[in-house]
């Protein structure tokens, strides 16, 4: 990282959705009016800032971690704040409200495939407007916001086509803070209206291939196969929307990144055996945490991407979003344990 106002800063402030996940492992996903058996149930973290910050803490990040958002004045909200305190995450900007319950999600995970279906209660997250964040008092180097499309107040599009999320990101950049966003994989046509305005005020855009396709209109996966040409086109289109430095798109096979100066980077994922996959919930946030860790520390981009896929692999070992995360050295050891998938592009060199 070049010497700048940002380099004098330290830490990551992550804001957005704070959720408690109730992960239920089921034997099959039933058709309407049919029955499935719940084999086990686990309570865990959910939401972009909660998952990313917990993962960073477990990876052993030595820089300051802080969260912003809204939880209910209830047992679940208390558990979130206590969990943050346990992991030394600053919660001064994580407020409570009596007007709504803490958000929660029932995550139905098919045991044999790891495929997930989400039943979500928006709760207090729907009320969060971020107006209590004063970036002139924020010392963090990176401000990460997620998930766009799941933050009702921040996603509202005005007559000029702008959103409060875009204005929030612009305020962070104006204060000299690098900005990062993540998006939820919603089945809707809102992506361009809600996400595109935010990209203009974003330094790092990190999302999966479905979300990137929805934002840009490119069909990145065709009949289950990743289309690397469409993937590159989508990355370019996202950059054209104004992303300042970096677009990263992740998928089960690995990830792809394109920088503002047009340099492409590929990184295959680890070859984690099916028997070691307890669930895929949280793998995307784990990837994001690994990449942000490296970006904060000024690592070479390829190392950031590799750390991202290794963190995602660690996440797969537990059915909850953050239960599988380990210290960085143990996460890095997974590369030797499992190996890396073949190159995503024949000419690529990792």
Order of alpha helices (4+ residues) and beta strands (2+ residues): beta-beta-beta-alpha-beta-alpha-beta-beta-beta-beta-alpha-alpha-beta-alpha-beta-alpha-beta-beta-alpha-beta-beta-beta-alpha-alpha-alpha
